[in-house]
Amino acid sequence: MKRTKRIGSAALVGALFAASAWVVAQAQSQAQTQVQDAPAGDAGNGKRIYLAVGCFTCHGRSGQGGALTGPAPILASTAMPFDGFKGQIRDPSNDMPAYSDAVLSDKDIGDIYAYVKSLPGARSPKDIPILNN
């Protein structure tokens, strides 16, 4: 009987291990797919467009976000998948204006996406010396 319990416990642990490995593999696959779905984009051109179209007026020159017309999300080093980013530009939520194909082509959006992905993003307070004295 003890042997049966040990075998059952070992089988349960093995099944849980296999299930967790599958979940991790799926998450990695999804993250890789999201990166693969994003166009290559030209970050230099994306910066030019970002500034020319006026994205910086709400989201900041370095994508740090802002509060000029309400809280504008941080775009620097965004984790948003390209399709979500493009969807927000085409059919935005909140106060952001919509940008049609006539204003921003899909290539332009890909370039802006490459630019905001290239930005460093927020630093941890632990990495700012003056805050740690």
C-alpha positions as MATLAB code, in Angstrom:
seq = 'MKRTKRIGSAALVGALFAASAWVVAQAQSQAQTQVQDAPAGDAGNGKRIYLAVGCFTCHGRSGQGGALTGPAPILASTAMPFDGFKGQIRDPSNDMPAYSDAVLSDKDIGDIYAYVKSLPGARSPKDIPILNN';
ca = [
       0.000    0.000    0.000;
       2.826    2.417    0.844;
       4.432    1.494   -2.445;
       1.216    2.324   -4.307;
       1.061    5.730   -2.604;
       4.681    6.446   -3.528;
       4.095    5.466   -7.139;
       0.934    7.599   -7.242;
       2.779   10.553   -5.682;
       5.666   10.169   -8.124;
       3.234   10.040  -11.044;
       1.465   13.174   -9.787;
       4.768   15.047   -9.388;
       5.809   13.940  -12.869;
       2.503   15.106  -14.357;
       2.770   18.481  -12.604;
       6.345   18.898  -13.814;
       5.333   18.068  -17.393;
       2.366   20.463  -17.221;
       4.512   23.321  -15.888;
       7.147   22.690  -18.563;
       4.399   22.828  -21.205;
       3.087   26.158  -19.813;
       6.588   27.671  -19.859;
       7.161   26.433  -23.427;
       3.843   27.920  -24.561;
       4.669   31.304  -22.973;
       8.090   31.346  -24.637;
       6.564   30.363  -27.961;
       3.947   33.119  -27.677;
       6.593   35.720  -26.804;
       8.714   34.586  -29.750;
       5.693   34.726  -32.072;
       4.928   38.275  -30.950;
       8.509   39.306  -31.738;
       8.343   37.535  -35.106;
       5.012   39.190  -35.968;
       6.499   42.669  -35.565;
       7.940   44.138  -38.758;
      11.677   44.820  -38.760;
      11.104   48.588  -38.754;
      13.614   51.417  -38.970;
      14.041   52.982  -35.517;
      15.726   56.092  -36.950;
      12.822   56.770  -39.287;
      10.424   55.859  -36.473;
      11.934   58.590  -34.292;
      11.540   61.106  -37.106;
       7.870   60.151  -37.597;
       7.205   60.021  -33.824;
       8.399   63.608  -33.534;
       6.842   64.862  -36.805;
       3.360   63.475  -36.129;
       3.405   64.773  -32.551;
       3.389   61.543  -30.529;
       5.913   63.183  -28.204;
       3.441   65.857  -27.098;
       1.626   63.278  -24.947;
       4.033   60.363  -24.659;
       7.220   62.405  -24.134;
      10.311   62.727  -26.321;
      11.757   59.508  -24.932;
       8.453   57.643  -24.601;
       8.334   58.237  -20.850;
       4.605   58.991  -20.823;
       3.002   62.177  -19.622;
      -0.036   63.941  -18.302;
      -0.581   66.886  -20.675;
      -4.108   65.816  -21.681;
      -4.528   63.040  -19.144;
      -2.282   60.107  -18.334;
      -0.503   59.034  -21.527;
       1.051   55.559  -21.348;
       4.780   54.970  -21.255;
       5.882   53.700  -24.659;
       9.614   53.262  -24.034;
      10.613   49.620  -24.302;
       6.960   48.632  -24.680;
       5.979   45.022  -24.083;
       2.824   45.489  -26.160;
       2.748   43.194  -29.195;
       2.847   44.938  -32.568;
      -0.767   44.096  -33.424;
      -1.974   45.726  -30.196;
       0.245   48.757  -30.807;
      -1.063   49.145  -34.345;
      -4.654   48.631  -33.180;
      -4.268   51.368  -30.578;
      -3.008   53.761  -33.262;
      -5.796   52.904  -35.726;
      -8.686   52.692  -33.215;
      -7.470   54.221  -29.954;
      -9.033   54.141  -26.543;
      -9.393   57.219  -24.362;
      -8.358   60.630  -25.713;
      -5.764   59.612  -28.288;
      -6.631   60.617  -31.858;
      -6.931   57.907  -34.506;
      -4.288   57.798  -37.235;
      -5.638   56.472  -40.539;
      -3.611   54.913  -43.365;
      -3.585   58.330  -45.034;
      -1.652   59.777  -42.071;
       0.447   56.772  -40.984;
       1.077   53.767  -43.194;
       1.593   50.316  -41.673;
       5.314   50.742  -42.462;
       5.359   54.037  -40.541;
       3.714   52.335  -37.560;
       6.307   49.547  -37.794;
       9.079   52.154  -37.743;
       7.557   53.933  -34.728;
       7.198   50.566  -32.996;
      10.878   49.814  -33.647;
      11.773   53.231  -32.214;
       9.780   52.884  -28.994;
      11.068   49.302  -28.531;
      14.619   50.662  -28.798;
      14.137   53.221  -26.019;
      15.660   52.238  -22.671;
      12.549   52.597  -20.533;
      12.366   53.506  -16.878;
      15.270   52.755  -14.593;
      14.853   51.130  -11.238;
      15.177   53.589   -8.318;
      17.979   51.323   -7.060;
      19.978   52.275  -10.179;
      19.797   56.018   -9.434;
      22.636   56.856   -7.014;
      21.111   60.012   -5.517;
      18.037   58.059   -4.424;
      20.118   55.524   -2.543;
      22.116   57.792   -0.220;
];
